Amino acid sequence: MLNGADKSEVQLVPAGDKLEAKGAFKVAKGTKGVVVLNLAGKAAMTARFEVK
């Protein structure tokens, strides 16, 4: 997560049929994020987003 000059890493954990972020982080308008999903130790998918 990138919020202005603040950068933090957040772990995604299974929550039912979706993934949920755990940890202390700020999310506000303009926060940017990058999600990298790894399968068998290799990056399988990358997604980027921005909170509007």
C-alpha positions as CSV (number, residue, x, y, z in Angstrom):
1,M,0.0,0.0,0.0
2,L,1.3,3.4,-0.9
3,N,-0.4,6.4,0.8
4,G,1.5,9.6,0.0
5,A,5.0,9.0,1.3
6,D,3.9,6.1,3.6
7,K,4.6,2.6,2.2
8,S,3.5,-0.6,3.9
9,E,3.2,-4.2,3.1
10,V,0.1,-6.1,4.0
11,Q,-0.5,-9.8,4.1
12,L,-3.6,-11.2,2.4
13,V,-5.2,-14.1,4.2
14,P,-8.1,-16.4,3.2
15,A,-11.5,-15.2,4.6
16,G,-14.2,-17.5,3.3
17,D,-14.2,-17.3,-0.5
18,K,-12.1,-14.1,-0.7
19,L,-8.8,-12.6,0.5
20,E,-8.7,-10.1,3.4
21,A,-5.9,-7.7,4.3
22,K,-4.5,-8.1,7.8
23,G,-2.2,-5.6,9.7
24,A,-1.9,-1.9,10.4
25,F,-2.2,0.3,7.3
26,K,-4.0,3.5,6.2
27,V,-6.4,3.5,3.3
28,A,-7.7,6.9,2.0
29,K,-8.6,8.4,-1.2
30,G,-5.6,8.2,-3.5
31,T,-4.1,5.2,-1.8
32,K,-2.4,2.9,-4.4
33,G,-1.8,-0.8,-4.1
34,V,-0.2,-3.6,-5.9
35,V,-1.2,-7.3,-5.3
36,V,1.1,-10.1,-6.4
37,L,-0.2,-13.6,-6.2
38,N,2.4,-16.4,-6.0
39,L,1.8,-20.0,-6.9
40,A,4.6,-22.5,-6.4
41,G,7.0,-19.7,-5.4
42,K,6.5,-17.8,-8.7
43,A,4.5,-14.7,-9.4
44,A,1.3,-15.9,-11.1
45,M,-0.7,-12.6,-11.3
46,T,-0.2,-8.9,-10.5
47,A,-3.0,-6.4,-10.0
48,R,-2.7,-2.6,-9.4
49,F,-5.4,-0.4,-8.0
50,E,-6.1,3.1,-6.6
51,V,-8.7,4.0,-4.1
52,K,-11.1,6.6,-5.5
